[in-house]
Amino acid sequence: MTRRLRVVTLNIHKGLSHFNRRVVIHELREGLRDIDPDLVFLQEVQGLNQRNALRFAAWPAAPQHEFLAGEDWEHAYVSNRVYEHGHHGNAILSRFPLVSAEHEDVSDHRFERRGLLHCVVSVPGWRRNLHCVCVHLSLHERGRGRQLEAISGRLEELASRGLPIIVAGDFNDWRHRASSILERRLGMTEASLARHGRAARTYPSMLPILGLDRIYVLGFKVAASRVHRGRPWSMLSDHLAVSAELERTPRNALRRR
């Protein structure tokens, strides 16, 4: 039975380096394989970009979530923003079977499209399915507040039943107000706060001063939390990757939903 999960979240900047000068999706795929996570939460994933496919010889033929997943992970993707030459959004990669995947539009206004991806994962040996939510929240504080309330409303009934939940992604929350909302509404814990007592600094990747990227958990003990600094990670996106080692707690061993 699987007792410990390794989780990673990263805003991949559409698979491009700083200032969009070169394709780094190949190095990113190798970096993820080196970390060897069970679950990967990705934001700004390019599902299609016909312009970049013509501009860069190294642009993968497959959508980025499929390219990164390869044969190692199952994958789910939903677009947040659609434009004439393509679309991008959130993705979850899972080493375990994906039972379902749902998208919820949490856009605060029409000029900034945002959504969440909610996947249900069947972890071997667990009697209850794991609920994973990948988010990329608004740049505006008022919009983030409404989006966090929407996320809490979606998960409140699941949390009340003690189901295991992971919410991870780019929160754009430099004042760290998401933690109080998710703790109050859902009883969730943020991984870096649980292990180190402070938010992990992840942005900008070359000189991180803001803690924008988070992993919130319910029904787990946080055994370890790490920001992946330095090369190659500082060159693979404008954000740094965050990983956490999670141990399930006894309440997760109850009957499956």
ROVEXSE-984368 format. One record per residue (C-alpha): residue number from 0; residue in three letters; x, y, z. Coordinates in steps of 0.02 Angstrom, whole numbers, plus 50000, padded with zeros to 5 digits. Layout:
BEGIN
REC    n  res     px     py     pz
REC  NUM  ALA      X      Y      Z
...
//
This chain:
BEGIN
REC    n  res     px     py     pz
REC    0  MET  50000  50000  50000
REC    1  THR  50060  50176  49957
REC    2  ARG  50086  50272  50119
REC    3  ARG  50189  50422  50060
REC    4  LEU  50162  50538  49911
REC    5  ARG  50286  50655  49828
REC    6  VAL  50199  50807  49754
REC    7  VAL  50267  50948  49644
REC    8  THR  50189  51111  49584
REC    9  LEU  50260  51230  49454
REC   10  ASN  50201  51370  49340
REC   11  ILE  50296  51317  49183
REC   12  HIS  50285  51486  49091
REC   13  LYS  50218  51396  48935
REC   14  GLY  50378  51295  48920
REC   15  LEU  50485  51447  48879
REC   16  SER  50635  51526  48964
REC   17  HIS  50643  51701  49035
REC   18  PHE  50589  51831  48906
REC   19  ASN  50525  51686  48795
REC   20  ARG  50694  51666  48710
REC   21  ARG  50705  51476  48699
REC   22  VAL  50607  51316  48727
REC   23  VAL  50648  51234  48895
REC   24  ILE  50511  51103  48900
REC   25  HIS  50637  50963  48866
REC   26  GLU  50746  51012  49015
REC   27  LEU  50588  51029  49120
REC   28  ARG  50537  50852  49077
REC   29  GLU  50706  50787  49134
REC   30  GLY  50697  50891  49292
REC   31  LEU  50528  50818  49338
REC   32  ARG  50591  50643  49309
REC   33  ASP  50738  50677  49424
REC   34  ILE  50619  50730  49564
REC   35  ASP  50511  50577  49524
REC   36  PRO  50346  50641  49595
REC   37  ASP  50184  50543  49610
REC   38  LEU  50079  50697  49571
REC   39  VAL  50123  50853  49471
REC   40  PHE  50019  51013  49471
REC   41  LEU  50061  51125  49323
REC   42  GLN  50002  51299  49273
REC   43  GLU  50023  51398  49110
REC   44  VAL  50031  51236  49012
REC   45  GLN  50022  51263  48825
REC   46  GLY  49893  51145  48754
REC   47  LEU  49917  51220  48581
REC   48  ASN  50019  51363  48509
REC   49  GLN  50032  51364  48320
REC   50  ARG  50145  51518  48318
REC   51  ASN  50276  51442  48433
REC   52  ALA  50268  51278  48338
REC   53  LEU  50326  51375  48184
REC   54  ARG  50449  51486  48278
REC   55  PHE  50544  51353  48376
REC   56  ALA  50617  51196  48296
REC   57  ALA  50620  51111  48468
REC   58  TRP  50434  51140  48500
REC   59  PRO  50355  50970  48542
REC   60  ALA  50226  50900  48422
REC   61  ALA  50118  50843  48568
REC   62  PRO  50029  50960  48690
REC   63  GLN  50145  51005  48833
REC   64  HIS  50052  50905  48966
REC   65  GLU  50062  50748  48857
REC   66  PHE  50246  50781  48817
REC   67  LEU  50290  50802  49001
REC   68  ALA  50187  50651  49056
REC   69  GLY  50263  50531  48930
REC   70  GLU  50238  50353  48991
REC   71  ASP  50271  50396  49173
REC   72  TRP  50108  50483  49219
REC   73  GLU  49926  50490  49172
REC   74  HIS  49872  50667  49130
REC   75  ALA  49725  50787  49131
REC   76  TYR  49720  50962  49056
REC   77  VAL  49595  51104  49044
REC   78  SER  49617  51269  48952
REC   79  ASN  49593  51431  49047
REC   80  ARG  49625  51549  48903
REC   81  VAL  49586  51519  48719
REC   82  TYR  49651  51629  48579
REC   83  GLU  49662  51624  48390
REC   84  HIS  49825  51526  48380
REC   85  GLY  49803  51412  48531
REC   86  HIS  49761  51394  48716
REC   87  HIS  49842  51366  48886
REC   88  GLY  49785  51311  49058
REC   89  ASN  49813  51193  49204
REC   90  ALA  49867  51011  49205
REC   91  ILE  49886  50870  49330
REC   92  LEU  50002  50723  49301
REC   93  SER  49972  50569  49408
REC   94  ARG  50066  50406  49431
REC   95  PHE  49901  50332  49490
REC   96  PRO  49737  50308  49395
REC   97  LEU  49634  50464  49365
REC   98  VAL  49452  50426  49405
REC   99  SER  49384  50592  49342
REC  100  ALA  49433  50769  49293
REC  101  GLU  49323  50924  49302
REC  102  HIS  49350  51106  49258
REC  103  GLU  49274  51255  49347
REC  104  ASP  49287  51430  49277
REC  105  VAL  49331  51547  49421
REC  106  SER  49371  51700  49314
REC  107  ASP  49340  51862  49405
REC  108  HIS  49321  51964  49245
REC  109  ARG  49329  51936  49058
REC  110  PHE  49504  52010  49038
REC  111  GLU  49587  51880  49152
REC  112  ARG  49531  51701  49122
REC  113  ARG  49560  51584  49269
REC  114  GLY  49502  51408  49309
REC  115  LEU  49533  51260  49421
REC  116  LEU  49560  51079  49375
REC  117  HIS  49486  50953  49498
REC  118  CYS  49545  50773  49477
REC  119  VAL  49495  50622  49578
REC  120  VAL  49639  50498  49597
REC  121  SER  49632  50315  49647
REC  122  VAL  49787  50278  49752
REC  123  PRO  49825  50091  49770
REC  124  GLY  49774  50023  49940
REC  125  TRP  49675  50176  49992
REC  126  ARG  49492  50153  50034
REC  127  ARG  49456  50335  49994
REC  128  ASN  49495  50425  49832
REC  129  LEU  49613  50573  49835
REC  130  HIS  49547  50742  49774
REC  131  CYS  49676  50852  49685
REC  132  VAL  49642  51031  49632
REC  133  CYS  49763  51130  49523
REC  134  VAL  49739  51319  49528
REC  135  HIS  49808  51478  49451
REC  136  LEU  49730  51626  49538
REC  137  SER  49702  51808  49493
REC  138  LEU  49833  51945  49499
REC  139  HIS  49707  52052  49593
REC  140  GLU  49677  52028  49779
REC  141  ARG  49489  52050  49773
REC  142  GLY  49475  51924  49633
REC  143  ARG  49586  51800  49727
REC  144  GLY  49474  51815  49878
REC  145  ARG  49320  51769  49777
REC  146  GLN  49412  51626  49693
REC  147  LEU  49470  51555  49859
REC  148  GLU  49292  51561  49924
REC  149  ALA  49237  51469  49766
REC  150  ILE  49370  51336  49792
REC  151  SER  49319  51318  49975
REC  152  GLY  49135  51303  49926
REC  153  ARG  49177  51166  49802
REC  154  LEU  49277  51065  49929
REC  155  GLU  49187  51101  50092
REC  156  GLU  49074  50948  50088
REC  157  LEU  49221  50834  50043
REC  158  ALA  49325  50907  50185
REC  159  SER  49182  50883  50308
REC  160  ARG  49187  50697  50267
REC  161  GLY  49373  50687  50301
REC  162  LEU  49423  50647  50122
REC  163  PRO  49606  50676  50076
REC  164  ILE  49630  50837  49975
REC  165  ILE  49778  50925  49894
REC  166  VAL  49760  51100  49822
REC  167  ALA  49916  51164  49735
REC  168  GLY  49970  51292  49608
REC  169  ASP  50013  51474  49578
REC  170  PHE  49911  51576  49702
REC  171  ASN  49982  51747  49657
REC  172  ASP  49958  51781  49842
REC  173  TRP  50108  51882  49901
REC  174  ARG  50016  51933  50061
REC  175  HIS  49984  51751  50103
REC  176  ARG  49799  51773  50138
REC  177  ALA  49752  51609  50054
REC  178  SER  49814  51510  50204
REC  179  SER  49692  51588  50326
REC  180  ILE  49545  51560  50207
REC  181  LEU  49585  51379  50167
REC  182  GLU  49626  51341  50349
REC  183  ARG  49465  51421  50411
REC  184  ARG  49349  51349  50280
REC  185  LEU  49429  51178  50250
REC  186  GLY  49555  51147  50389
REC  187  MET  49698  51137  50262
REC  188  THR  49883  51156  50299
REC  189  GLU  50014  51235  50185
REC  190  ALA  50167  51124  50163
REC  191  SER  50306  51253  50180
REC  192  LEU  50224  51333  50332
REC  193  ALA  50202  51162  50413
REC  194  ARG  50385  51115  50391
REC  195  HIS  50478  51281  50400
REC  196  GLY  50357  51404  50481
REC  197  ARG  50365  51523  50332
REC  198  ALA  50308  51533  50153
REC  199  ALA  50426  51463  50022
REC  200  ARG  50494  51601  49908
REC  201  THR  50471  51550  49726
REC  202  TYR  50460  51708  49619
REC  203  PRO  50552  51771  49520
REC  204  SER  50652  51612  49499
REC  205  MET  50824  51693  49478
REC  206  LEU  50806  51795  49639
REC  207  PRO  50649  51734  49730
REC  208  ILE  50570  51858  49850
REC  209  LEU  50384  51814  49840
REC  210  GLY  50298  51655  49898
REC  211  LEU  50170  51628  49760
REC  212  ASP  50174  51439  49735
REC  213  ARG  50094  51329  49867
REC  214  ILE  50041  51153  49914
REC  215  TYR  49892  51144  50034
REC  216  VAL  49843  50976  50109
REC  217  LEU  49705  50897  50212
REC  218  GLY  49722  50724  50286
REC  219  PHE  49912  50719  50274
REC  220  LYS  50065  50748  50380
REC  221  VAL  50196  50852  50289
REC  222  ALA  50357  50752  50306
REC  223  ALA  50462  50869  50197
REC  224  SER  50446  51026  50092
REC  225  ARG  50573  51098  49970
REC  226  VAL  50596  51238  49845
REC  227  HIS  50702  51183  49697
REC  228  ARG  50827  51325  49682
REC  229  GLY  50977  51354  49570
REC  230  ARG  51012  51271  49405
REC  231  PRO  50926  51201  49310
REC  232  TRP  50764  51259  49395
REC  233  SER  50804  51445  49398
REC  234  MET  50820  51438  49208
REC  235  LEU  50664  51334  49169
REC  236  SER  50527  51459  49214
REC  237  ASP  50500  51626  49300
REC  238  HIS  50437  51525  49449
REC  239  LEU  50528  51392  49551
REC  240  ALA  50459  51218  49579
REC  241  VAL  50398  51170  49753
REC  242  SER  50390  50989  49811
REC  243  ALA  50323  50905  49968
REC  244  GLU  50329  50732  50044
REC  245  LEU  50160  50688  50117
REC  246  GLU  50113  50548  50235
REC  247  ARG  49930  50499  50244
REC  248  THR  49848  50503  50413
REC  249  PRO  49740  50362  50485
REC  250  ARG  49575  50450  50447
REC  251  ASN  49611  50425  50260
REC  252  ALA  49596  50237  50282
REC  253  LEU  49407  50242  50298
REC  254  ARG  49284  50182  50169
REC  255  ARG  49304  50252  49993
REC  256  ARG  49187  50387  49932
//
